Amino acid sequence: MAKLSSLLDYYYESMYADLKVLENERLRIIAKLKKAIYVLIILGMSFCFFLIQGKFLIPLHAFLLSSMVAFLIYMFIYRHEIAGYKSLFKDNIIEKVIHFIDPSLVYDKEHSILESEYQQSGIFSQNYDKFSGSDLVSGVINGVKTRFSTLHVEEKRKDKDGKEHWYTHFQGLFFIVDFNKDFKSKTFIFPDFAERSLGVLGSWMQSLNTSKGELIKLDNSEFEKFFVVYGDDQIESRYILSHTLMEKIINFKNKNKKNLSLSFVNSKMYLCVDYNKELFEPILTKSLLKFSQIKEYFELLSMIIGIVDEFKLGDKIWSKR
């Protein structure tokens, strides 16, 4: 895997010329959006004045309606302008950084992990109304077949007043990794909020949840402090969750400070890493000609791509029987 020390040379030799073009586009979009704001403020005020003078609405309602219309027009302009820039950004930054880290990896900005694969993981059993994703990366890392992408899965809910809201079931990175151990059962690992909050009562409540199989107690107290494990075969779940793997999962969680959920199904490991933001999207307020920006994306992508190394899934100790 490529090192940070050689990134600076790659930045100037292979990226800088394209980034200058992209930076000019960023500045053009910012200027256009600023102009749009000024024009919409004037138009909004004029529209508000018209509604008040014509006695169509009381001042407060006129102001709210004018503001809402101006905002919707601005968001239309913003999305139209950012679409092309986002595509160029991914071509000239995300894809190039991924290939710098590992040239064998294939990047597809338009596609994601399949909905059927998300369901096969068994991690999320809730109904949902919207499934979207992008930035699919696939390849073989240290001999282990790996695929991952960003996903955003949402459900439309109504509150007590009948208003609809979108509730996020999952937003973040979704991995599918060949585990290199044969197993027939299913094992699920979730963040352990109940026992950390409620202690023994929380542990008892966990034992009542049989939707994912039996509650499996392990002999690693630190792992049990962070995670709760369910499975339909106690012996095979312990075979999968060796001391080495449990330590790797703990270390990854401590290092990245993110909630993790995992499942082991059909000799594959499914891993969800929660993020409450878009990971590979451009930030209009930051210049692309600053090396620090590229360094941030390199460090994020190195961490993501390095998960196989982090868990040591390519070691011989995981070889299939």
C-alpha positions as CSV (number, residue, x, y, z in Angstrom):
1,M,0.0,0.0,0.0
2,A,1.3,3.5,-0.9
3,K,2.8,5.7,1.8
4,L,2.0,9.3,2.7
5,S,5.6,10.2,2.1
6,S,5.3,9.6,-1.7
7,L,1.9,11.3,-2.0
8,L,3.4,14.8,-2.4
9,D,5.3,13.7,-5.5
10,Y,2.2,12.1,-7.0
11,Y,0.1,15.2,-6.1
12,Y,2.3,17.4,-8.2
13,E,3.2,15.0,-11.0
14,S,-0.2,13.4,-11.7
15,M,-2.9,15.5,-10.0
16,Y,-2.0,19.2,-9.9
17,A,-2.8,20.1,-13.5
18,D,-6.3,18.6,-13.3
19,L,-6.8,20.2,-9.9
20,K,-6.1,23.7,-11.3
21,V,-8.9,23.2,-13.8
22,L,-11.2,21.9,-11.1
23,E,-10.3,24.8,-8.8
24,N,-11.3,27.3,-11.5
25,E,-14.6,25.5,-11.8
26,R,-15.1,25.7,-8.0
27,L,-14.4,29.4,-8.0
28,R,-16.9,29.9,-10.9
29,I,-19.6,28.0,-9.0
30,I,-19.0,30.0,-5.8
31,A,-19.3,33.3,-7.7
32,K,-22.5,32.2,-9.4
33,L,-24.0,31.1,-6.1
34,K,-23.2,34.4,-4.5
35,K,-24.8,36.2,-7.3
36,A,-27.8,34.0,-7.1
37,I,-28.2,34.8,-3.4
38,Y,-28.1,38.6,-4.0
39,V,-30.7,38.3,-6.8
40,L,-33.0,36.0,-4.8
41,I,-32.8,38.3,-1.8
42,I,-34.0,41.2,-4.0
43,L,-36.7,39.2,-5.7
44,G,-37.8,37.7,-2.4
45,M,-38.2,41.1,-0.8
46,S,-40.1,42.4,-3.8
47,F,-42.4,39.4,-3.8
48,C,-43.0,39.8,0.0
49,F,-43.7,43.5,-0.5
50,F,-46.2,42.7,-3.3
51,L,-48.0,40.1,-1.1
52,I,-48.3,42.6,1.8
53,Q,-49.3,45.6,-0.3
54,G,-51.9,43.6,-2.1
55,K,-53.2,42.3,1.2
56,F,-52.9,38.7,0.0
57,L,-51.1,37.6,3.2
58,I,-50.3,39.0,6.6
59,P,-46.6,40.2,6.8
60,L,-45.4,37.1,8.7
61,H,-46.9,34.7,6.2
62,A,-45.7,36.7,3.3
63,F,-42.1,36.7,4.6
64,L,-42.2,32.9,5.2
65,L,-43.6,32.2,1.8
66,S,-41.1,34.5,0.0
67,S,-38.2,32.9,2.0
68,M,-39.3,29.4,1.2
69,V,-39.7,30.1,-2.5
70,A,-36.3,31.8,-2.6
71,F,-34.7,28.9,-0.8
72,L,-36.2,26.3,-3.1
73,I,-34.9,28.2,-6.2
74,Y,-31.5,28.5,-4.6
75,M,-31.3,24.7,-3.9
76,F,-32.3,24.0,-7.5
77,I,-29.4,26.2,-8.8
78,Y,-27.0,24.7,-6.2
79,R,-27.8,21.1,-7.2
80,H,-27.6,21.9,-10.9
81,E,-24.2,23.6,-10.5
82,I,-22.7,21.0,-8.1
83,A,-23.6,17.9,-10.1
84,G,-21.0,18.3,-12.8
85,Y,-18.4,19.5,-10.3
86,K,-19.0,16.5,-8.1
87,S,-18.4,14.1,-11.0
88,L,-15.2,15.8,-11.9
89,F,-14.1,15.9,-8.3
90,K,-14.5,12.1,-8.0
91,D,-12.7,11.5,-11.3
92,N,-9.7,13.7,-10.5
93,I,-9.4,13.2,-6.7
94,I,-11.1,10.2,-5.3
95,E,-10.3,7.8,-8.1
96,K,-6.7,8.9,-8.4
97,V,-6.1,8.7,-4.7
98,I,-7.6,5.2,-4.6
99,H,-5.4,4.1,-7.5
100,F,-2.4,5.7,-5.8
101,I,-3.0,3.6,-2.7
102,D,-3.6,0.4,-4.6
103,P,-3.6,0.5,-8.5
104,S,-5.4,-2.9,-8.7
105,L,-8.6,-1.6,-7.1
106,V,-11.6,-0.7,-9.4
107,Y,-13.6,2.5,-8.5
108,D,-17.1,3.1,-9.8
109,K,-18.5,6.4,-8.6
110,E,-22.1,5.7,-9.9
111,H,-22.7,2.3,-8.3
112,S,-22.8,0.7,-4.8
113,I,-23.2,-2.5,-2.9
114,L,-26.4,-4.1,-4.2
115,E,-29.7,-3.8,-2.2
116,S,-29.9,-7.6,-2.3
117,E,-26.4,-7.8,-0.7
118,Y,-27.4,-5.4,2.0
119,Q,-30.4,-7.6,2.8
120,Q,-28.3,-10.8,2.7
121,S,-26.1,-9.4,5.5
122,G,-29.0,-9.7,7.9
123,I,-27.7,-6.8,9.9
124,F,-30.7,-4.5,9.4
125,S,-34.1,-6.1,9.5
126,Q,-36.2,-3.0,9.5
127,N,-38.4,-2.0,6.6
128,Y,-37.1,1.0,4.6
129,D,-38.4,3.2,1.8
130,K,-35.2,4.6,0.2
131,F,-32.0,2.8,-0.6
132,S,-29.1,4.7,-2.2
133,G,-25.4,4.5,-2.5
134,S,-22.3,5.3,-4.6
135,D,-18.5,5.1,-4.7
136,L,-18.1,1.3,-5.1
137,V,-14.6,0.0,-4.7
138,S,-13.7,-3.6,-5.5
139,G,-10.6,-5.7,-5.8
140,V,-8.3,-8.1,-4.0
141,I,-6.4,-6.8,-1.0
142,N,-3.7,-9.0,0.3
143,G,-5.3,-12.0,-1.2
144,V,-8.8,-11.2,0.1
145,K,-11.7,-10.3,-2.2
146,T,-13.2,-7.1,-1.0
147,R,-16.0,-4.7,-2.0
148,F,-17.3,-1.6,-0.3
149,S,-19.3,1.5,-1.0
150,T,-21.2,4.3,0.8
151,L,-24.9,3.5,1.5
152,H,-27.8,5.6,2.9
153,V,-30.9,3.6,3.9
154,E,-34.0,5.5,5.1
155,E,-37.5,5.0,6.2
156,K,-40.4,7.4,5.9
157,R,-42.3,7.8,9.1
158,K,-45.2,9.9,10.4
159,D,-45.2,11.7,13.7
160,K,-48.2,12.1,16.0
161,D,-49.3,15.1,13.9
162,G,-49.3,13.1,10.7
163,K,-46.2,14.9,9.3
164,E,-43.8,12.8,7.3
165,H,-40.1,12.5,8.3
166,W,-37.2,10.6,6.9
167,Y,-35.5,8.3,9.5
168,T,-32.0,7.0,8.7
169,H,-31.4,3.3,9.4
170,F,-27.9,3.3,8.1
171,Q,-25.5,5.9,6.6
172,G,-21.9,5.1,6.1
173,L,-19.6,2.5,4.7
174,F,-20.7,-1.0,3.9
175,F,-18.1,-3.8,3.3
176,I,-18.4,-7.3,2.0
177,V,-15.2,-9.3,2.5
178,D,-14.5,-13.0,1.8
179,F,-13.8,-14.3,5.3
180,N,-11.7,-17.3,4.2
181,K,-13.3,-19.5,6.8
182,D,-16.1,-22.0,5.9
183,F,-19.2,-21.8,8.1
184,K,-22.9,-22.6,7.7
185,S,-24.4,-20.6,10.6
186,K,-25.0,-16.9,11.0
187,T,-23.3,-14.6,13.5
188,F,-24.2,-11.0,14.2
189,I,-22.3,-8.4,16.2
190,F,-23.9,-5.1,17.2
191,P,-22.9,-2.1,19.4
192,D,-23.8,-3.0,23.0
193,F,-25.7,0.1,24.2
194,A,-28.0,-1.8,26.6
195,E,-25.4,-3.4,28.8
196,R,-23.3,-0.3,28.9
197,S,-26.3,1.8,30.0
198,L,-28.2,-0.7,32.2
199,G,-25.6,-3.3,33.3
200,V,-27.0,-6.6,34.3
201,L,-30.6,-5.5,33.4
202,G,-29.3,-4.7,29.9
203,S,-27.7,-8.1,29.6
204,W,-31.0,-9.7,30.6
205,M,-32.9,-7.7,28.1
206,Q,-30.4,-8.7,25.3
207,S,-31.1,-12.4,26.1
208,L,-34.8,-11.8,25.3
209,N,-34.0,-10.7,21.7
210,T,-34.1,-13.9,19.7
211,S,-34.7,-12.4,16.2
212,K,-31.0,-12.9,15.4
213,G,-30.5,-16.2,17.2
214,E,-29.1,-17.0,20.7
215,L,-27.2,-14.4,22.8
216,I,-23.6,-15.6,22.7
217,K,-21.4,-14.8,25.7
218,L,-17.7,-14.7,25.0
219,D,-14.7,-14.7,27.3
220,N,-13.3,-11.4,26.2
221,S,-14.6,-8.8,28.7
222,E,-13.4,-5.8,26.8
223,F,-15.2,-7.1,23.6
224,E,-18.4,-7.7,25.5
225,K,-18.2,-4.2,26.9
226,F,-18.5,-2.8,23.4
227,F,-20.5,-5.4,21.5
228,V,-23.4,-7.9,21.8
229,V,-23.2,-11.1,19.8
230,Y,-26.0,-13.3,18.5
231,G,-25.9,-16.5,16.4
232,D,-27.6,-19.7,15.6
233,D,-24.6,-21.9,16.5
234,Q,-22.7,-21.2,19.7
235,I,-19.7,-23.4,18.7
236,E,-19.4,-22.0,15.2
237,S,-19.7,-18.4,16.4
238,R,-16.8,-18.9,18.8
239,Y,-14.9,-20.5,15.9
240,I,-15.4,-17.4,13.9
241,L,-14.7,-14.9,16.7
242,S,-11.3,-16.0,17.7
243,H,-9.4,-14.0,20.3
244,T,-7.3,-12.5,17.5
245,L,-10.3,-11.2,15.5
246,M,-12.0,-9.9,18.6
247,E,-8.9,-7.9,19.5
248,K,-8.7,-6.5,15.9
249,I,-12.4,-5.4,16.0
250,I,-11.8,-3.7,19.4
251,N,-8.6,-1.9,18.1
252,F,-10.4,-0.8,14.9
253,K,-13.3,0.7,17.0
254,N,-11.0,2.4,19.4
255,K,-8.9,3.8,16.6
256,N,-11.8,5.2,14.4
257,K,-14.3,6.1,17.1
258,K,-17.2,4.8,15.0
259,N,-20.1,2.5,15.7
260,L,-19.6,-0.9,14.0
261,S,-22.0,-3.7,13.1
262,L,-20.9,-7.0,11.6
263,S,-22.3,-10.2,10.4
264,F,-20.8,-13.5,9.2
265,V,-23.1,-15.1,6.6
266,N,-22.3,-17.6,3.8
267,S,-18.5,-17.5,4.6
268,K,-18.5,-13.7,4.1
269,M,-17.9,-10.9,6.6
270,Y,-20.3,-7.9,6.3
271,L,-19.1,-4.8,8.1
272,C,-21.0,-1.5,8.6
273,V,-19.2,1.6,9.7
274,D,-21.5,4.5,10.7
275,Y,-20.9,8.0,9.3
276,N,-23.4,10.8,9.6
277,K,-22.1,12.6,6.6
278,E,-21.2,12.1,2.9
279,L,-17.6,10.9,2.8
280,F,-16.5,11.5,-0.8
281,E,-18.2,14.7,-1.7
282,P,-16.5,18.0,-2.6
283,I,-16.4,20.9,-0.1
284,L,-17.0,24.1,-2.0
285,T,-15.5,26.3,0.7
286,K,-12.1,24.6,0.6
287,S,-9.4,25.1,-2.1
288,L,-8.4,22.0,-4.0
289,L,-4.9,23.4,-4.5
290,K,-3.9,22.9,-0.8
291,F,-2.1,19.6,-0.3
292,S,-3.7,19.3,3.1
293,Q,-7.1,18.6,1.4
294,I,-5.7,15.8,-0.7
295,K,-3.9,14.4,2.4
296,E,-7.2,14.2,4.3
297,Y,-8.8,12.1,1.5
298,F,-5.7,10.0,1.4
299,E,-5.8,9.3,5.1
300,L,-9.5,8.5,5.0
301,L,-9.2,6.2,2.0
302,S,-6.1,4.5,3.4
303,M,-8.0,3.7,6.6
304,I,-10.9,2.3,4.7
305,I,-8.9,0.2,2.3
306,G,-6.6,-0.9,5.1
307,I,-9.5,-2.6,7.0
308,V,-8.5,-6.0,5.5
309,D,-5.0,-5.5,6.9
310,E,-6.3,-4.1,10.2
311,F,-8.3,-7.4,10.7
312,K,-5.5,-9.5,9.3
313,L,-8.1,-11.4,7.2
314,G,-5.4,-12.5,4.7
315,D,-3.3,-14.3,7.3
316,K,-3.0,-18.1,7.0
317,I,-4.7,-18.5,10.3
318,W,-8.0,-17.7,8.5
319,S,-7.5,-20.2,5.7
320,K,-10.5,-22.3,4.8
321,R,-10.7,-25.9,5.9
